Amino acid sequence: MTQVEVWNADETLLHRVSVRHAVRMIWRGVATPVEVHATERFGPYQVPVVVRLVRYVEQKWLYSRTRATYSREGVLLRDRHRCAYCGRVTATTMDHVLPRSRGGATSWANAVAACEPCNLRKGDRTPDEARMPLRWVPYVPTRVQLHFTRATTSNATELGKEPAR
């Protein structure tokens, strides 16, 4: 099933949910449909593409300057799907700079986005051993940095453009 955008009451993008979840939100009166598919239905409801919450949800957690929780998706977002070795915007995998087999940690400071060819070429070596220097130093992003990177990346993808750098 496709994903449905959930907008806050002020029409800012919050996140995406399944069609089933979105229809439940409409049924409970928590959200209203903004855009629906013309022909598709889910029970008595037209399948929504975008729903807007009835009440504004304050996102205090988002604007805190706390560290983001480490994840593979977070590493790809932080690096904007740009390979740390070749620089192309084709990164789909996450690579440990110092391999885990050599004591490298699974952390923000030891992980970068990499395209599959570069990840395979580097293998179980350090960037120096593989003669593949990093194009930037990995860092720990804040939650707000990842949130806005996600928003700009998803908007650019929908328009068929390359994400903003």
C-alpha positions as CSV (number, residue, x, y, z in Angstrom):
1,M,0.0,0.0,0.0
2,T,1.0,3.6,-0.5
3,Q,2.0,6.0,2.2
4,V,-0.3,8.9,3.1
5,E,1.2,12.3,4.1
6,V,0.0,13.6,7.5
7,W,0.0,17.4,7.8
8,N,-0.3,19.3,11.0
9,A,-3.2,21.8,11.4
10,D,-0.9,24.5,10.0
11,E,-0.3,22.4,6.9
12,T,3.3,21.5,7.7
13,L,4.4,17.9,7.0
14,L,4.6,15.7,10.1
15,H,5.1,12.2,8.7
16,R,3.7,9.5,6.6
17,V,1.4,6.7,7.6
18,S,-0.3,3.7,5.9
19,V,-3.6,4.1,4.1
20,R,-5.3,2.0,6.8
21,H,-3.9,4.3,9.6
22,A,-5.0,7.4,7.7
23,V,-8.5,6.0,7.2
24,R,-8.7,5.3,10.9
25,M,-7.6,8.8,11.7
26,I,-10.4,10.2,9.4
27,W,-13.0,7.8,11.0
28,R,-12.0,8.9,14.5
29,G,-12.3,12.6,13.6
30,V,-8.6,13.2,14.3
31,A,-7.9,14.2,10.7
32,T,-9.7,15.4,7.6
33,P,-8.8,14.4,4.0
34,V,-7.1,17.1,2.0
35,E,-6.5,15.1,-1.2
36,V,-8.0,11.7,-2.2
37,H,-7.7,9.2,-5.1
38,A,-10.5,9.7,-7.5
39,T,-11.3,6.0,-8.1
40,E,-9.7,4.0,-5.2
41,R,-11.7,3.2,-2.1
42,F,-11.0,1.7,1.3
43,G,-14.3,0.5,2.6
44,P,-16.7,3.4,2.5
45,Y,-13.9,6.0,2.3
46,Q,-12.0,7.2,-0.7
47,V,-8.3,6.4,-0.4
48,P,-6.5,9.6,1.0
49,V,-3.3,10.9,-0.4
50,V,-2.9,13.7,2.2
51,V,-4.7,14.2,5.5
52,R,-4.6,17.2,7.8
53,L,-4.9,17.0,11.6
54,V,-7.9,18.8,13.1
55,R,-5.9,20.1,16.1
56,Y,-2.4,21.5,16.0
57,V,0.3,19.1,17.5
58,E,3.2,20.9,19.1
59,Q,6.5,19.3,18.4
60,K,8.7,20.3,21.3
61,W,11.0,17.3,20.8
62,L,11.8,18.4,17.3
63,Y,13.3,21.7,18.2
64,S,15.4,20.5,21.1
65,R,19.0,20.5,20.3
66,T,19.4,17.0,21.5
67,R,21.3,14.4,19.5
68,A,19.4,12.3,17.0
69,T,19.1,8.6,17.7
70,Y,21.5,6.6,15.5
71,S,20.1,4.6,12.6
72,R,21.0,3.5,9.1
73,E,18.2,5.8,7.7
74,G,19.6,8.6,9.8
75,V,23.1,8.2,8.3
76,L,21.7,8.2,4.8
77,L,19.7,11.3,5.6
78,R,22.6,13.1,7.3
79,D,24.8,12.5,4.2
80,R,21.8,13.2,1.9
81,H,22.3,9.9,0.1
82,R,25.7,11.2,-1.2
83,C,28.4,8.6,-1.2
84,A,31.3,9.6,1.1
85,Y,33.8,8.0,-1.2
86,C,32.9,8.9,-4.8
87,G,30.4,11.8,-4.1
88,R,27.6,10.6,-6.3
89,V,24.0,10.9,-5.0
90,T,23.5,7.1,-5.3
91,A,24.2,6.0,-1.7
92,T,21.9,3.2,-0.6
93,T,24.1,1.5,2.0
94,M,25.8,2.5,5.2
95,D,29.5,1.8,5.7
96,H,31.6,1.7,8.8
97,V,34.8,3.8,8.3
98,L,36.7,1.6,10.7
99,P,35.2,-1.9,10.1
100,R,33.4,-3.5,13.0
101,S,35.6,-6.6,12.6
102,R,38.5,-4.3,13.6
103,G,36.8,-2.8,16.6
104,G,34.9,0.0,14.9
105,A,31.9,1.2,16.7
106,T,28.4,1.4,15.2
107,S,28.0,5.1,15.8
108,W,27.5,8.5,14.0
109,A,31.2,9.2,14.1
110,N,32.1,5.8,12.4
111,A,29.4,5.6,9.8
112,V,28.9,7.2,6.4
113,A,26.6,6.7,3.4
114,A,28.1,4.8,0.5
115,C,27.0,3.5,-2.9
116,E,27.1,-0.2,-3.3
117,P,30.1,-0.3,-5.7
118,C,32.2,1.8,-3.3
119,N,31.1,-0.2,-0.3
120,L,32.0,-3.5,-2.0
121,R,35.3,-2.0,-3.2
122,K,36.3,-0.8,0.3
123,G,35.3,-4.1,1.9
124,D,36.8,-4.9,5.2
125,R,39.5,-2.3,5.1
126,T,40.0,1.3,6.3
127,P,39.7,4.1,3.8
128,D,43.5,4.6,3.8
129,E,44.1,0.9,3.1
130,A,41.6,0.9,0.3
131,R,43.0,4.2,-1.1
132,M,39.5,5.7,-0.9
133,P,39.7,8.9,1.2
134,L,36.5,10.3,2.8
135,R,35.1,13.4,1.2
136,W,33.9,14.7,4.7
137,V,34.2,13.8,8.3
138,P,31.2,12.1,9.8
139,Y,29.4,14.0,12.6
140,V,26.5,13.6,15.1
141,P,23.5,15.5,13.7
142,T,20.7,17.0,15.8
143,R,17.1,15.9,15.5
144,V,16.1,19.1,13.7
145,Q,18.8,18.7,11.1
146,L,17.6,15.2,10.2
147,H,13.9,16.3,10.2
148,F,14.6,19.2,7.8
149,T,16.8,17.1,5.6
150,R,14.0,14.5,5.4
151,A,11.5,17.2,4.5
152,T,13.7,18.7,1.8
153,T,14.7,15.3,0.4
154,S,11.1,14.1,0.2
155,N,9.9,17.3,-1.5
156,A,12.7,17.3,-4.0
157,T,12.0,13.6,-4.8
158,E,8.3,14.3,-5.4
159,L,9.2,17.0,-7.9
160,G,11.7,14.7,-9.6
161,K,14.7,16.8,-8.7
162,E,18.0,16.1,-7.0
163,P,17.9,16.9,-3.2
164,A,19.2,20.3,-2.2
165,R,22.7,20.3,-0.7
